[in-house]
Amino acid sequence: MRLAKSYFADERDDNLHQIGQGLQRSDVPGHVSGKTAYFADRNFPGMLHLKMVRSPHHHARIKSIDTSAADKYPGVIRTLTHKDVPHNVYTILILIQVGPEDEQVLAADKVRWKGEAVVAVLATSERAAHEAAELVKIDYEVLPPVLTIEEALAPGAPIVNEYHGQNYYKYDSGASRKVRFGDVEKGFAQSDHILEQTYWSSPIEQAPLETTGCIVNPEGNDRFTCYTNTQAMFFTLDNTSIILQMPGHKLHFVGGTVGGGFGGKVDVTLEPIAILAAKLTGRPVRFVYSREEEMQISSPRAAEKIVLKDGVTKDGRILARQVTGYTDAGAYSRHSPYGAQKGAAHYPGPYTIPNVSVDTYCVYTTRTPSSAMRGFGVTIADFALEVQMDKLARLIGMDPLEFRFINAYRDGDMKAHRQKTEGAALIECMQEAARATNWPVAERFFKMSSYKKEA
């Protein structure tokens, strides 16, 4: 027992010595020496190249697809359409009961955004696949596009995604994800000032150095190894299993090394069709986005619209906050319903506000489907909230940092989504920031604590 006790004591001492020290990341030597293996470093004999034929329209009905000219092009092995996909509709978050399935792997009846995949071309060279893709003839009936949140929610707007029946995601709470806490109208009535502002953001592309892609190698016995740079390995494995109607143990995914992602490589957009192509041809398949595709096709951070209405007293207390948030999901759900839900929980910010009303909507438009980007659902909300806090402070003639001290949540405070605050350190962080920048904050704010309130 003494040996064991001594061992663990020594381990604790070693760990304490690491605090404040710069430690080398374990993957750095491989990166700087060029020894790190990325998915694209693999090369297999007889490998085919996959190129997608994509919609040139934001919104159109597919009347016919003719691949005959492409099928005859030198180097082309075969083409794939929706008829070849065993289960041609999915939603990445269906695995955690966020549905319904609303996105086709290869468009069958309609395209809902400019760039949507319709036909896959497999050829012995990248050039042959690209040139043959130009020969695929698709007859479209162009439909009115729906390019903004306002257009999507207007009465009589064209329905973007028929899987939902309306141009917004329906939560169990209805058209929006709701948060209700206290009585927001009563709070506004008790306020000395009311400020309502609208904030907008545009889609943001993650722009990774390494574009999205995968290479699939048939291993025999109907088993396939997929080398991929996905950031969502198990979501990708399980969704691929559903789409291809294959047991998961037949699919071996190899990844973990991602040449930049920032959340942009979590959608299941390449692996299912690449594995299907390898299955139908019996040959390795390479499917990698060009830089143009990465910028146009991969899902960006969603555009958002946030309407913030706050009621505040003369002495700096926020008594009421009403928020209406809109997330532009683009044509399909992907991760956007979850992002909008995160926003609903976050909109009060790190502040204790006794009366809160939040409605967040996930809206469908005929734009590139949006999805994850670090902090999605929260990052843009924080931008809007903190700009609003500065405006409120100016409105009542108060220093913006002191205004935040007054409203900062403390341990034990009830949040609007009815979870008690634990481990709050906002006050201490602001105190250190004020000291570091010589910000002129009144002495009483340096005596505040996140752990107990003043008498």
N, C-alpha and C positions, 0 to 999 in steps of 0.2 A: 504493500500500500504506500509506503514511504517513497518508493521509486516512482510510482504512478503520480503521486502528488507533486513530487519534484519535477517530473517531466512536464506536467501541465503548467506549473508555475513558470518554468523556463519558457514555455511556448507563449505565455501571456507577456512575459518580459520582452521577448523578441517582437511580438506584435506592437507593443507600445513604442519600441524603437523605430517603427516604420512611420509613426505619425509625424507629419510635417516634412517627410523626405520625398524627393522625386524618385519615382519608381519607373523603370522601363516597361512599356507594354510588351506582353509576351509575343505579339505578332509583328513587332517592329523589325527585328532582324530579317525576317523573311521578306517584308515589303521593300526595305532599302537595298537588299542584296539581289532582288529579282527572283527569289526562290519560292515565293508564295504562289500556289497554284490556284488560278481562277478557272471558272467553268470553261471559258473559251480556249484554255490551253490544251484541251483534249482534242485529239484528231483520230478518227477511226476510218479504216479502209471502206470505200464505197459510200461515204457519208453524203446524204442528200441535203439540199438547202431548201428551206421553206420560205415562201414569199406570199404575203396576203394581198388579195384584191380587196380594196376598201372603198366604202361609199364616198362619192364626191359631193353628196348632198347632206344637209342637216336633218332632213326629214323626207322620207319617200317610201312609197309602197313598191315592193319588188314584184314585177309582173312576169319576168322570165330570166333564166340564167342559161347562157350558152358557153360551154367550155370547150367545144369541139376543136376550135383553132388552136387553143393552148395545148390541148391533149396531143396534137400532132407535131408540136414544135420540137425541134431537135434538142435532146437532153431532158425533156420532161418525162417523168416516170408516171405521174398521175396527178389528178386534181381532186380536191375534197370539197363537198358542199354540206349543208345542214343535214342532208339525207344520210351522210356517213357517220354522223355523231350519234352514239347510242342514246344519250340523254342530253338533249341539246338546249337545256335551260337550267340556269343555276343562279344562286346568289351566294357570295363567299361567306356571309354570316349566317346562312341557314343552319350551320352547325351549332350555333348558340341561339337558335330559335328566332333569328331576325329574318323575316321573310315577307312575302312569298318569293319563290324563285322568279326572277323577273328579267334575266339577261340571257340572250341566246349566245351560244359559243360561236356559231356561224349564222348570220342573219338568214331567216327563212322567209318571212312574209313582209318584213318592213325594216328599214334602217332608221335609227332614231338620233344619230349624231354623225357628223362629218368625220369619216375615218373608221367607221364601224366595219369589222371584218365580215366578208361575205363568202369568199372562195379562197382556199389554200392551194398553192401551186408547189409541187415538189419536183425538183430538177437536180441534175448532176453538178451544176455549178450555180453560183449566186447570180451570175449574169443571165443564164438561161431562164432561171426562175423569174427574174425581174422582167425580162423581155416577154416571156410567155404570159405573165400576169396582165400585160398591156393588151393581150389579144382576147381576154375574157370579155364577153358581151353581156351586159346586164341591162334589161329594160326597166326603167324606173318611172313611176308616176309620182312626180314631185308634189309634196304636201307642204302646207304652210309651216315655216319653222316657228319655234317657241324659244326665244333666246334670252328672255329675262324672267326674273321672279314675278314681276308685275304682269307680264303677258301670260305666264302659266296660271296665275290665280285669277285672271280676269274672267268674268262670266262668259260662257260660250267658247272658251279657249279650246283649241284642238287638243285632244288627249295624246300625250306623249307616249305613255307606257300603259298599255291596256291591261297589263297584269295587275295594276293597282286600281284601275277604273276611274281615277281622278289624278290630278297633277300634284299630289302630295302623298307622303307616306302616312299610313294610318296606324297610330299607336293604340295601345289598349286604353289610353286616355282620350282618344279621338284624333282629330286632325292635327293636334299639336301635343308635344310633351309638356305637361303642366307642372308648375310648382306654385303652391298657395300656402302662405304663411301670414298669420295676422289678418288685418283688414286694411288693404292698401288705400281704399277710398277715404277711410277714417284718417289714415296717416297723412294723406294729401291735405285734408281739411285742417289738420293741426299744424301744417307746415307754414313757415313764413314766406318761403320762396319755392317755386316749382320750375324745374328746367327740363325740357324735352328736346332731345337731339337725335339725329339719325346718322349712323356710321355705315360706311360701305367698304368692302374689300374686293379685290379682283382675284381670279385664280392665280396660283403661284406654282410654277413647275419646279420640281426638285433638282433637275438638271444634273444627274450623277455623271461622273467621269466615265464609268463603265455603263453602257446601255443595257437595258433589260434583255435577258436571253436565257436559253437553255440548250443543252445537247443531250439527246436520248440515244441510248445504245441497247438494242435487243440482246438479251442474255440467253435466249433459248427457253423452252418450256413455258412460253407465254409470260416471261418475266422481263422487266425493263428497268434499266438504271437511268435515272435522269439527273444530270449535272446541271444545277441551277443556281442563280443568284437571288432567288426569292428571299424575302425577309420573313416569310410566314410559312415555314417548312411544313408544319402539321396541317394548317388550313389548306395548303396546296395539295398535300398528299390525300387528305380526306375528300376534298372537292373533286380532285381528279378521279378518285375511285368511284364517286357517284356519277360523274359525267360519262365515264367510259364503261360503267357497270362492271368494274373489275374489282376483285378482292384486294384489299390494301397490301397483303403480303406478297402480291405479285409486283409491287411497285417499290423500287429502292431509290430514294432521293438522297443526293449528295450535295451539300451546300455548306453554308456557314461563312464563306468568304465572299464579301459583297464589296464591289468597287464603288461605293457610294450608294446611298439609298434614301436616307432621311424620311423613311416611311413610304417612298414611292414604289417599292418593289414588294408590296404585300398582296396585290391582286392576282387572282389565278387567271391569267390571260394567255399564257404561252404553253405551259406544260401539258395540259390535256390534249390540245390539238397536235403537239409535237409527238407525244407518246402514241396517239392514235395513228399518226402518219407512219411511225416506226412499226407499229403493229400491222398495218395494212400492206406495207412494202417489204417488211422483213429486213430493213436496212437502217443504219444510224441516221438521225435527222438533226440538223442544226437550224434553230429558229432564233434569230437575234434582231432586235430593233435597230434600224439605222438611226443616225442622229436626228434626222428629220422626224422619224416615227416617235422617237423618245420625247421630242418636244411637243408633238401634236397628239399622239395616241395615248401615251401613258397618263394615268389619272393624276391631276394636280390637287393642291389644296383647294377646297371649295371657295367659290365666291360667297360672301355673306352680306346680309343687310341686318342691322341691329338698331332697333328703336328703343332708346332709353329715356325714361321719365322718372325724375327724382324729386322728392319733397324734402326740404332741409330747413332747419331752424336758424335763427340769427346767430345762435352761439355755436353752430357747426354740427349739430346732430342730424344725421340722415334718418328721417322717420318713415319714408316710403320709397320703394323702388318698383317700377313696373317695366318689364322688358318684353318686347316682341322680337324674336330672332328668326331669321330665314336663312337656311342653308341651301345653296344651289347644288343639288346632287348631280346635275347633268341628266343623262337619259336613264341611268340605272342606279340602284341603291348602293352597291358595293359597301363601303363603310360609313356612308353619310348619315343614315338614321341613327347610328351609334354616336357619331360626332355631334349631331344636333342635340341628342339626349345629354351628352356630357356638358354642352353649353348650358342647358337648362339648370343643371345642378350648380354650375359655376358662376352664373351671372351676378349673384349678390357680391361676389368677390370676397376678399379676406376681411370683410367688414360685418359688424353686427347691426343688422337692419331689422327692426321689429315688424315691419309690414312689407311683404314681398309678393308680387304676382309675376310669373314668368310663363310665356308660351313660346315654344320653339317649333318651327315648321321645317320639314325636310321636303324640298320642292323639286319636281322633275321638269327639266327643260331639254331642248334638243342640242345640248352642248356636250363636250367630252365628259364622260362620267368622272366625278371627283371622288376622292378617297382619302387615304391617310397621308398626313404630313406632320411631323413632330408636333405634338400638342394640339392636333386638329380638334376643333370644337371648343377649344379653350384659348388658344393663342390670340385669335382675332378678338375674342370676347375680352381678354385682358387689355388689348389695345384700346377698345372702346371704353371699357370701365375706367381706365386710368386717365384717359383724356377727359372723360366726364368728371372725374374727381377734381382735376385741375380747374375745369370750368366752374364747378360748384364752389370751390374755394375762392375763385376770383369774384363770383357772384356775391358772396357775403363778405368780401374784403378780408379774407383770412389767409395766412400762409398755407400753401398746399401740403407741406409736410405735417404741420401742426393739425391741419384738418384730418389727415389720415390717422394721426395718433388718437384723436378723439373717437374715431369710428372703428379703429382696429379691433378685431375680435380677440378675445382672451380665452384661456382654458376654462371650459365649463359653459361658455356661451352656446346657445342653441342656434345652429345654422338653419337656413330657410328650408332645407330638405330634411330637417328634423334629426340631425346627427349632432351630438355635442362636440364642441371643439376640443381637440386634444393635441398637445405638443405644439401649441402656437408659439411662434418666435418673431412675429412681425414687428412688435414694438422694439425688441432688442436689436433686430436688423436695422430698423430705422434710426435707432440711437447711434449705432456704430457708423451708419452712413453719414449722419449729421456731424459726428466727430471727425470722420475722415475728410469731409469736404468743408469743414468749418461753417456748416449751415447754421444760421442764427435761430436756434430753437429755444424757446423759453425753458428755464431750469425745471419747471414742474414736469415737463415731458420726459426728462432724464430720470425722474424718480418713479416713472410708471413701470409696470411689469406685466408680462403676459400671464403670470401665474396667480396674481391676486390683484383685486381692484382696490383703488384708494377708498378710504372711509368717506 
